[in-house]
Amino acid sequence: MITAKTLKLSLKSLRDFAKKRLPEETLLDLDARDECPLEIVRHMCDPDQLGIQLLFIPEDCGGFGGGAFDVYCVCEEMARIDLGVATAVLATFLGSDPITVGATPEQKKHWLSRIAQAGLLFAYGATEPEAGSDLGALKTTADRVMEDGKIVGYKITGNKQWISNGGVADAYSILANAPGGPSWFVVEKGTKGFNHDKPEDKHGIRLSNTAALSLDNVYVPADRLLGGVEGQGLTQAQLVFGYTRLMVAAFGLGAGWSAVDRAIPYSTKRIQAGAPLSEKQGYTHKLIVPHVTRLEAARAYIEQTAQRIDAGEGSLNTEGAIAKYMATEAGNAAAEASIQAFGGYGYTREYMVEKIKRDVRITTIYEGTSEIMEMTISRDRWQFHLKTRGQHYHDEAKKVEALHVAHSNVGADVAALSLHALAEVMERARIGRLTRYQHVLLRLGELIAYAECAGALCRRAALAADNKLDEKSNRRFDAPALAALARVFAREAALKVAEEGVRWIAGAGGLSAADSESFESSLRLPAIHRAQAGLLSDMDYIADVLYNRAAKRSQVAA
Ligand SMILES: Cc1cc2nc3c(=O)[nH]c(=O)nc-3n(C[C@H](O)[C@H](O)[C@H](O)COP(=O)(O)OP(=O)(O)OC[C@H]3O[C@@H](n4cnc5c(N)ncnc54)[C@H](O)[C@@H]3O)c2cc1C
């Protein structure tokens, strides 16, 4: 267990370390040279120095036993520093996950203690040249080596692709097909027949080493099979998705905010047409405010999911997928808008936003692409819809309506409209059997993510109003600002669900002329349209908060 105070201190040490060892000019230089700062990564993982990996190692293996919420906070902070370095550290988190969830007690003690005490760098070897999103297609094999009728070891043969830390790790978790099915093995560097390729020349995260691996009859003793039973590999990989996707979600959040936090001060100094850009509504309300709103909607969902994982509600894979999808798409869009916010300067390498944009792009790809997230979300929630005979999202809407009774200013009534509309769209899709169209299925995934995040942000704003936010929760915005953010996002989600819902249901042939009026009225479109009133003044308020003009604004009002 990590206290809020210890977490705060760890985050501060991380920031101080980065200020000293990874200033912007060093980051830009390493990026241009396409170089992983291995010595710095090792320093971060050295228990006598920063020892950042201690955070996620259980206490009985020499770590601090941090939970999902702690890991989210650290991942966000690391992404704000540099996403390549963050990826190098994440690779050890990821590489050791099959051990954390699947290993025998002896294996756990052995490997996790070595990570804690010796700062061992790990890599996570799942992807193959022909098995990416579809890991079941993996071709790497692990053949049993028998002696006197007993399995004494395995010979692993195959290729792994795009492995973070691939060329620099000390040990690797490798997914391979054993006779009993896909299984995780630990392979140490330098083992005969085990090689890595030269680092990939990548679009972004150039401070992270990514390399292909080749395994040619690599012998490992039987105790390297994690959990000691063959065929558990895909289940073990599934068990950590909620948690690991939350880490990548935090990467999207941190990188997105890092870009916006550069655009905001820049726009106060850049004078065009006689005034700073920060005072131009057409600038702030397009390039800054919507991105901040979506980032904070994603944060609300990340925090809610992390709390639930820490409370023992299970691995929450779908919630992890929603968090990852929303935060990484928001982070990517925020970085893109930040280039625009800097104008021509944003397009040059010297200004960090260009690098951040290239870096954050990976977050919508690794640990499951956005399209795979949409599919995961949609398939899971579709089952909820069927099992409850279409009531699941109506019930969720009712919970948010109850919130509106106590907190009428957090947009909960509008978030409820988005959830009711979602239930109606899904029901139309069921009646027309429209999820047979994969595009409809995946678009539903996006609408589900928006509606659920709208609910989460309203809840977070209400908690802030009641002074009940988690001690470790992000405090950038106060309760009134969170309420304004929640109202803006709820309006966006409701409109998106209703209008795009009509688009895809009608587009897939699910609406006859006779049906269309009753469907539109079930979506409560007029109410959703009316709920857009006040949007601009809420955006003005958020801009004032971001630019620290709230005091000025209230003085003017007084
Ligand atoms: C820099 C970097 C670091 C990485 N680090 C690691 C690591 O440490 N360990 C590791 O194991 N892997 C790692 N990966 C691999 C990463 O997880 C995969 O690239 C990712 O899962 C996608 O797989 P793929 O590249 O084979 O793309 P594909 O699966 O071929 O997908 C290509 C496109 O098709 C879409 N698509 C795929 N399947 C479907 C479908 N059924 N329906 C509709 N659309 C679909 C995808 O969304 C994507 O847009 C890394 C990748 C990169 C680039």
The ligand as an ORCA input file, in Angstrom:
! r2SCAN-3c Opt
* xyz 0 1
  C       6.815      1.114    -30.985
  C       6.096     -0.171    -30.699
  C       6.310     -0.830    -29.496
  C       5.675     -2.047    -29.238
  N       5.984     -2.739    -28.095
  C       5.523     -4.008    -27.944
  C       5.991     -4.834    -26.867
  O       6.781     -4.405    -26.020
  N       5.552     -6.110    -26.801
  C       4.674     -6.635    -27.711
  O       4.329     -7.798    -27.594
  N       4.203     -5.864    -28.734
  C       4.610     -4.588    -28.877
  N       4.173     -3.815    -29.931
  C       3.226     -4.390    -30.884
  C       1.851     -3.765    -30.826
  O       1.163     -4.184    -29.674
  C       1.124     -4.153    -32.137
  O       1.755     -3.405    -33.166
  C      -0.350     -3.883    -32.097
  O      -0.994     -4.762    -31.216
  C      -0.993     -4.026    -33.489
  O      -0.602     -5.204    -34.116
  P      -0.018     -5.146    -35.614
  O       1.052     -4.136    -35.661
  O       0.292     -6.515    -36.044
  O      -1.225     -4.576    -36.493
  P      -2.452     -5.412    -37.077
  O      -3.041     -6.289    -36.052
  O      -2.059     -6.011    -38.369
  O      -3.459     -4.215    -37.350
  C      -3.334     -3.325    -38.478
  C      -4.583     -2.445    -38.521
  O      -5.736     -3.266    -38.692
  C      -6.663     -3.076    -37.652
  N      -7.257     -4.382    -37.314
  C      -6.605     -5.480    -36.856
  N      -7.475     -6.494    -36.664
  C      -8.688     -6.017    -37.009
  C      -9.992     -6.576    -37.022
  N     -10.215     -7.830    -36.627
  N     -11.007     -5.809    -37.433
  C     -10.810     -4.533    -37.828
  N      -9.595     -3.942    -37.835
  C      -8.551     -4.676    -37.426
  C      -5.854     -2.523    -36.501
  O      -6.644     -1.755    -35.623
  C      -4.833     -1.664    -37.226
  O      -5.392     -0.420    -37.538
  C       4.769     -2.579    -30.181
  C       4.519     -1.883    -31.370
  C       5.182     -0.717    -31.648
  C       4.935     -0.033    -32.970
*
